[in-house]
Amino acid sequence: MDVPQLSHRCALTLPCCAEAGGATCAKAPQVTGVTVQLEMHALWQQFDQLGTEMIVTKAGRRMFPTFQVSISGMDPAAEYVLLMDFIPVDDKRYRYAFHSSSWLVAGRADVAAPGRMHFHPDSPARGSQWMKQMVSFDALKLTNNLLDDNGHMILNSMHRYQPRFHVVYVDPRRDSQLHAHRNFCTFSFPETRFIAVTAYQNHRITQLKIASNPFAKGFRTTDPDAWVGSARPLRHSLPTWQPQEGSHEPGSMLGEQRAQNLKSLSTHRELGHHCREDISCTSERKDVENNIFPPLTFIPLPTLWECPGISERMNLG
């Protein structure tokens, strides 16, 4: 069983440019000792075992888990720039098979989007500053908008990507461009690979993100069975009249007449103010409260039962 490598060191040599006259070039001493450790490694592994998915939107969406690292081995007095980019893992496009809960190759990859670099907003900074605390790329956003002008990382949906982390030494020499290939080091962690999607395909990925993302607390208690039928009456809802057993249901009133009746209902609490002389009504407040205005009950708006006797147009027979 392979033991995962929790931290990566910078390679001491790299392929050299032709002008240097050699097969390999030694890295600058300011980057040779740099070691990078991936934070939340266990969480990244959980996602990787399921097949990590990252949402891409037109407006841009942050990554979760967030790419965070701890750095050591820098020259405390030297200045460094930290940046990230994303490269395709392969030249394939994928689709998710729900019947087998797995990703399948759907064809060749789309044309690659223009490559971009995301600079950490604190760059450049001294090595002592970078090593003092964890480095987080929480401001990085992913988009599928090829015309994006906000600096987000442009990715193709349904393609696999590998995030890469770069440490660049800021060489103060005037001819620093001649040594650019020696002044940087690149780190990549295989467990951070993901497939870009516009909506989560694997429901287990959705569940794990809800369970582990502190900004998804609202989704953890959203259970439709828990709230259906548990709506509370509004404290200031208008009381409604319900026909007693054996009586006819009066029709609803419209227009100006109905508005006047609603105003009367909210102003007066006794039935005697609204009953016609030819319809018998009790004037006792106790009966009114018990029979005409029972405890508040919900009816679908805009339906409203009016009190018998309010409208002269009503014919109760």
RAZI-V608988 format. One record per residue. N is the residue number from 1. SS is DSSP state (H for helix, E for strand, - for the rest). PHI is phi in whole degrees, -180 to 180 (* if undefined). NEAR is the number of other ideal C-beta (glycine too) atoms within 12 Angstrom. Layout:
{{N SS PHI NEAR} {N SS PHI NEAR}}
This chain:
{{1 - * 3} {2 - -76 7} {3 - -90 6} {4 - -65 19} {5 - -87 18} {6 - -78 20} {7 E -136 21} {8 E -121 29} {9 E -107 22} {10 - -74 34} {11 - -67 23} {12 - -76 17} {13 E -134 19} {14 E -153 24} {15 E -56 14} {16 - -101 18} {17 - -71 17} {18 H -64 10} {19 H -66 12} {20 H -78 18} {21 - 76 9} {22 - -147 15} {23 - -78 12} {24 E -134 16} {25 E -127 25} {26 E -77 20} {27 - -73 30} {28 - -65 32} {29 H -61 20} {30 H -72 32} {31 H -119 40} {32 H -65 25} {33 - -95 25} {34 - -70 39} {35 E -124 25} {36 E -123 39} {37 E -118 26} {38 E -78 35} {39 - -82 27} {40 - 53 27} {41 H -59 26} {42 H -63 16} {43 H -68 25} {44 H -59 32} {45 H -65 24} {46 H -60 21} {47 H -66 33} {48 H -64 27} {49 H -66 17} {50 H -89 28} {51 - 98 28} {52 - -59 38} {53 E -123 38} {54 E -125 42} {55 E -76 30} {56 - -120 35} {57 E -134 23} {58 - -64 19} {59 - -83 15} {60 - 103 25} {61 E -132 27} {62 E -71 26} {63 - -82 37} {64 - -144 34} {65 - -63 35} {66 - -75 30} {67 - -77 45} {68 E -134 30} {69 E -138 38} {70 E -114 26} {71 E -119 39} {72 E -142 25} {73 - 85 28} {74 - -79 36} {75 - -76 27} {76 - -57 19} {77 - -91 16} {78 - -82 29} {79 E -101 26} {80 E -134 40} {81 E -113 33} {82 E -111 42} {83 E -151 32} {84 E -133 41} {85 E -147 29} {86 E -131 41} {87 E -121 27} {88 E -64 29} {89 - -74 26} {90 - -153 19} {91 - -107 17} {92 E -123 20} {93 E -110 25} {94 E -120 32} {95 E -140 19} {96 E -99 28} {97 E -95 15} {98 - -71 12} {99 - -70 7} {100 - -113 10} {101 - 52 15} {102 E -150 17} {103 E -93 29} {104 E -123 19} {105 E -72 19} {106 E -108 18} {107 E 148 14} {108 E -77 16} {109 - -67 25} {110 - -72 21} {111 - -60 13} {112 - -64 20} {113 - -73 28} {114 - -57 20} {115 - -70 17} {116 - -134 25} {117 - -116 26} {118 E -109 33} {119 E -86 22} {120 - -62 30} {121 - -63 17} {122 - -88 21} {123 - -77 24} {124 - -83 22} {125 E -151 27} {126 E -70 21} {127 H -59 29} {128 H -62 17} {129 H -72 22} {130 H -66 36} {131 H -81 28} {132 H -72 16} {133 - -150 16} {134 - -65 21} {135 E -102 37} {136 E -122 26} {137 - -103 36} {138 - -76 22} {139 - -89 22} {140 - -70 35} {141 E -128 32} {142 E -108 43} {143 E -139 34} {144 - -111 30} {145 - -88 25} {146 - -65 19} {147 - -101 12} {148 - -59 22} {149 - -120 12} {150 - -104 19} {151 - 82 20} {152 - -74 30} {153 E -80 39} {154 E -89 34} {155 - -130 44} {156 - -93 32} {157 - -65 34} {158 - 67 31} {159 - -124 39} {160 E -94 33} {161 E -134 38} {162 E -117 29} {163 E -69 39} {164 E -127 32} {165 E -116 42} {166 E -120 33} {167 E -113 45} {168 E -118 37} {169 E -80 37} {170 - -85 28} {171 - -78 26} {172 - -78 15} {173 - -68 15} {174 - -66 8} {175 - -97 10} {176 H -61 19} {177 H -64 13} {178 H -74 15} {179 H -116 27} {180 H -60 25} {181 H -69 28} {182 H -99 32} {183 - -100 35} {184 E -137 33} {185 E -143 37} {186 E -115 29} {187 E -129 35} {188 E -140 26} {189 - -119 32} {190 H -57 22} {191 H -72 30} {192 H -94 39} {193 - -64 30} {194 E -154 42} {195 E -108 43} {196 E -77 38} {197 E -138 32} {198 - -92 23} {199 - -155 20} {200 - -60 29} {201 - -97 29} {202 - -88 27} {203 H -65 17} {204 H -71 21} {205 H -65 32} {206 H -59 23} {207 H -64 18} {208 H -68 26} {209 H -67 33} {210 H -65 21} {211 H -72 18} {212 H -109 24} {213 - -89 24} {214 H -64 15} {215 H -90 14} {216 H -111 18} {217 H -61 12} {218 H -63 11} {219 H -82 17} {220 H -73 17} {221 - -107 12} {222 - -81 13} {223 - -124 11} {224 H -55 9} {225 H -68 9} {226 H -82 10} {227 H -114 11} {228 - -65 9} {229 - 83 9} {230 - -107 10} {231 - -64 10} {232 - -91 10} {233 - -64 16} {234 - -71 13} {235 - -65 7} {236 - -109 8} {237 - -69 19} {238 - -68 26} {239 - -66 28} {240 - -120 28} {241 - -93 31} {242 - -123 24} {243 - -66 19} {244 - -75 17} {245 - -61 8} {246 - 90 6} {247 - -96 17} {248 - -86 14} {249 - -83 18} {250 - -72 26} {251 - -79 20} {252 - -89 23} {253 - -106 25} {254 - -124 17} {255 H 68 12} {256 H -66 11} {257 H -61 19} {258 H -67 22} {259 H -61 16} {260 H -65 18} {261 H -68 32} {262 H -62 27} {263 H -65 16} {264 H -66 24} {265 H -63 28} {266 H -77 17} {267 H -91 13} {268 - -112 21} {269 - -109 19} {270 - -116 22} {271 H -68 32} {272 H -60 21} {273 H -75 21} {274 - -119 30} {275 - -86 24} {276 - -78 20} {277 - -67 10} {278 - -86 11} {279 - -120 22} {280 - -76 13} {281 - -139 22} {282 - -87 17} {283 - -108 15} {284 - -81 14} {285 H -64 17} {286 H -63 14} {287 H -66 17} {288 H -62 24} {289 H -67 16} {290 H -79 14} {291 H -103 22} {292 H -90 35} {293 - -118 26} {294 - -71 18} {295 - -53 12} {296 - -53 17} {297 - -131 18} {298 - -89 18} {299 - -134 17} {300 - -63 9} {301 - -73 11} {302 - -91 14} {303 - -64 18} {304 - -149 28} {305 - -82 33} {306 - -96 34} {307 - -73 37} {308 - -57 31} {309 - 102 26} {310 - -74 33} {311 - -98 27} {312 - -79 18} {313 - -83 18} {314 - -80 23} {315 - -124 14} {316 - -87 22} {317 - 84 9}}
